[in-house]
Amino acid sequence: MKKVLTASLAALLAVSLAACAEDGDSDTGTGETTNGIKSGLKIAFLPKQVNNPYFTSAGTGGKNAVTEFKGTYSETGPSEASASSQVSYINTLSQQDTDVIVVSANDKDAICGALSEAKSGGTKIVTYDSDTKPECRDVFVNQATADGIAKSQIKLISDAVGPAGGKIAILSATANATNQNTWIEKMKAELAKPEYSKLQLVATVYGDDKDEKSFQEAQGLLAKYPDLKGIISPTTVGVAAAARYLSGSTYKGKVALTGLGTPNQMRAFVKDGTCKAFALWNPEELGYLAAYAAGALASGTISGKQGDKFTAGKLGEFTVGANGEVLLGDPTTFDASNIDKFNF
């Protein structure tokens, strides 16, 4: 009840603030606003790559949150999700006196130096979706635990392949992506359990979060392993590209597919039988939470230490855990029974 009331009060306050703005209130000072967050904060989102539907959705959530606490939202980033492509953007944002950089790391090591330099200049650092080294940021907003994601992915592919088991493969994003590599290692550990002994992981390939390359990698997997029984693609670009390939091939209905995707991307493929089920959290909520964590950091409400608490607008109260991690929640499984209830 407390969480609901908090969310309701935040929503009412947001409406009041909007009404004031319409009446000509252009205050961009440092007064207190929603949930103790200062107004006028400059919050910049730096995704792995721009024009990626997943990060576009996360950016929408981030912008909505920053608007609620009367900050200034911006988004910038590379078109290629390579290891060092974000470094120049971090340097520029730091030079522009950005209060908080909210970044999804393409590589946990490659951007660490730039982030540390930005921190030394007074910029707060929030990572979301994909983390860097803990010492290089203040808070990591995690979409779900790595264990939870790995267990979900292996259970989904096992159910889709069936009791006979067989060969499976992983179609990942980039080879350096922190979150992807963590999930893959956890999935391998999950596959070692007795209940999955009939599943054999034969390959891991990388589509670099590019649609055409991911499509070609899926095609290549079936050319190399014509007896493949299933593909896991824990990336929204990859799973949609693999679904597109399978749906138009002779492997449709014969090779199971699961991964991490959005309902809007995967709806047609679920309905035509290419993919029985897949999982994801709400990326818009992830961006929204990351923005509120950024605002709380820059306002001094939290410092990133374990036990810190802050209120993230309509999502309610969150507590900072070990190593500065804030957890959004468990992933949701989407299938034919519920996919039409979601629109993102």
N, C-alpha and C positions, 0 to 999 in steps of 0.2 A: 504493500500500500504506500509506503514511504517513497519508493522509486517512482510509482505512478504519479503521486502528488508532485514530486520534484519535477518530473517531466512536464506535467500540466502547467505548473507555475512558470517554468522556463518558456513554454510555448506562449503563455499569456504575456510574459514580459517581452518576448520577441515581437509580438503583435503591437504592443505598446510602443516599443522602440521604432517600429516601422511607421506607426502613425505619427510619431514625433518627427521623423525624417520627412514625411510627406508635408508636414506643417512648416518645413523650412529649417529644421534643426540639423546643422551640419557639423556638430561637435566631433572633432577628431583628436581631442585631448587625451589625457591619460587618466581620466576619471574611471571609477569602478562601474562596470556594467553587469552583464549576465554572469551569475555564478562567481563573482569576484574577479573576473577577467578584465583587464584594462582595455579601454577603447583605443583605436588608432594603431594597433599592432600590425606590423607588416609580416604576413605569413606567406612563404613561397613554397609551393609543391614542386618537387623534382622527381618525376616518375622514372622508371627504367627507360621508357620510351614514350614519346607523345604519339597521339593518334592510335593508341592501343585501346580498344573498347573497354577493357577491364580498368585501365587507369583513367580513362575518361569518366567512367562511372564513379571511381574513387574521388576524382577531382571535383565532381559535382557535389558530393557529400562534403568535401572539404570547404568548398566555396559557400555552401549553405551555412555551415557552422561559423565560418569567419564573418559572414554577413550578420548572423545572430548576435555576435559579441562586438559588432561595429569595428571590425578590423579591415585591413586591405589585403585581399587575396590575389595571388598571381600564380601562374604555372609556367614552367619552362623545362626544357630537356631535350635530349638527343632523339633523333629519328631511328638510330641504330642502337640496339641494346648490347653494346660492347663493354668490356671490362672498365676501360678508363674514360669512356665517352662523357661521363658526368662531371669530371674534374673541373673543366673550364667553367661550367655552369655554377658549381659551388664557389669557385673563386670570384666570379662576377657578382653573385648574390651577396657574398660577404662584403665586397667592396661597396655595394649599394646600401649598406647598413640595414640589411634584412634582420628582423628580430628573431625569426625562427625559420630554419630550412627543414622542410619535411620531405625526406628522401627515401625512395625504395632502392636499395643498393644493388647495382649490377654485379658488383664484386666486393667482398667484405674487406679486402686488402687494398685494392687499387685506389679507393676514394678516401681511405683513412687519413692520409696526410693532409689532404685538402680540408676535410672536416675538422681535424684537430686545429688547424690554423684558423679556421672560421670561429671555432669555439674560443680560442685564445683572444680573438678580437671582440668577443662579447656576444656572438650569435649563438642561440640555442639550437640544438640539433635533435630532431625526432626522426627515427626511422620507422617505416611502416611497410608491411608486406614482406620485405626482405631486409635483414639486418646487416650491419657491419660489426666490427669488433666493439664490444661494450664500452671500452675506454674512448672510443671516437664519437660517441653520441651521448645524449642525456637520457632519452627514453626510447624504447622500442615498442610500438603498437603492433602486436601480433594478432593475426586474423584467427588463428586457432593453434593449438599445440601441435608440434611436429609429430608426436606419437599419435594424436587423434587423427591427423590427416593420413598418415601412413596406414593405420589400421582400417580407416574408412576405404581407402583406395584398394587395398588388398582384398578386403571383404567383398567389395563391389565387383572386382574382376573375377573372384572365385565364384560368386553367385552367378555371374553372367556366363562364365565358361562351363560351369556344371561340375558334377562329381568326378567325371572322367579326367579332368585336368588337362594338362598339355603345356605347350610352349607359349610363353608370353614375352612381350617386349615393352620397354618404356620409351616414349617419345617426349623428351624434356624440352626446356627452353634453351638457355645458353649454358655452356659447360662450366661457367664460373658463378652462376647464380647461387647465392648463399642458401636461399630457401629451398630451391630445387634439389641441390646436392644433399641437404639435410634430410629432406623427405625421401629421397632415393635410398639413402643409407638406412633410414628407418624402415622403409619398405622391404629392403633386403633382409633385415633382421626379422621382420614379420613373416616373410616367406620361409624362414628357417624353422618355423613352428610346425609341429607334427600335422596339424589340421590342413596345412597347405603343402604337404609333401608331394602332391601330384602336380603342382605348378612348377614349371621350370623357366626361370628368367634367362633368356638367351642373348639379349642385346639391349643396350641403352644408346639411343641416338639423339641428336640435338637439332632442333629446327630453328634455333636462335630467335624464337618469338617472331618469326616471319612466316606469313601465311603460305607463300609458294614453296619455301624451303621445307616447311613442316609437311606440306602435301607431298613433296618429293620424297621426304624421309619415310613417310608412311608407305608410299608406293614401293620404296626400296626395301623396306622390311619384308613385305609380302613377296617381293621378287627373290629375296635371299632365303626366306623361310616360308615357303608355300604352305607348310603345315602348321603355321602359327595359329593359335587359338584365341589370343587376346592381346590388346594394346591398352596400356595405361598412359595417359598424357596429362600430367598434373600442371597444365598451363592452358589458359583460355584460348590462346591463338592455336596451339598445337591440337587440342582436342577437337576444335571446330574444323580445322584443316583435315585431320584424319577422318572425321565423320564424313566430310565432303568426298574424300577419295573412296572410302568404303561404300558409301551410298550409291555411287555410280559404277561400282565394280562387281565382278562375279563373287567377291568375298562378302558381300552384304548378307547378313544373317548367319554367316559361317564363322566370321571373326568377331569376337566380342570387343566392345570399346567402352572404356570409362575414363574418368579423369576429373579435372577441375574446370568447369565451364559456367557460363551464364545461361539462364533459362531462355533468353531471347536468341542467343546463338544456337542453342541446341534443340529448341522446341521441335523443329521440323524433323530432325534426325531421331528424336525419341518417338515421334508419332509414326515415322515410316519404318521403325524397327531396327535402325542402324545402331542405336545405343539404348540399352534398357534403362540405365540409371547412371547418374554422375553426381558430383557433389560440389559445393562451394558455400562460402559465407556471402553476405551481402557487401559487395565492394563499396557501395555508396556509404554504408554505415561505417566501414573501415576508415574511409577518408574523413568522415564526419568526426569519428572518435579521435583520429590523429590530429585534426585541427584543434579540437578542444584540449587535447594534451599539450599541444604547442602553446595555446593561449594561457593555460595554467602555468606552464614553465616560465614563459616570459613575464607573467604577472607575479611570480614568486609564490603562487599557491602551492606548487609542488617543486621539488628539486630533483626528483628522479630516484630518491632513496626508497627502499622497501617500506611499505606501510603508508606512504603518502596517499591521500585521497583527493579526488576532484569530481565535480559533476559535469558530465558531457551532455548538456542540453536534454533533448528528448530521450536519450539512451540511459539517463540516470547516473548513479554514482559508480565510480571505478576506483580500484586500489592498485597502486604500483606494487608489483611482485619482485621476486629476486632478480638481480641483474638489470633492474630498471625496466622490467617488462610489464606491459599492460595487455591483457587478453580480451579480445572482443567476444569470443565464445566458440561453441562447437559448430563445425560445418553442417549444412543442411543437405540431405539427399533429395535429388529431384528425379522423378520418373513420370510415367503417363498419368498417374493418379493425382499428382499435385502441380505439375509444371505450369498449368494455365492460371494458377493462383498468383504467379510472380511475374513482374514486369521490370526486369533489369538485365 
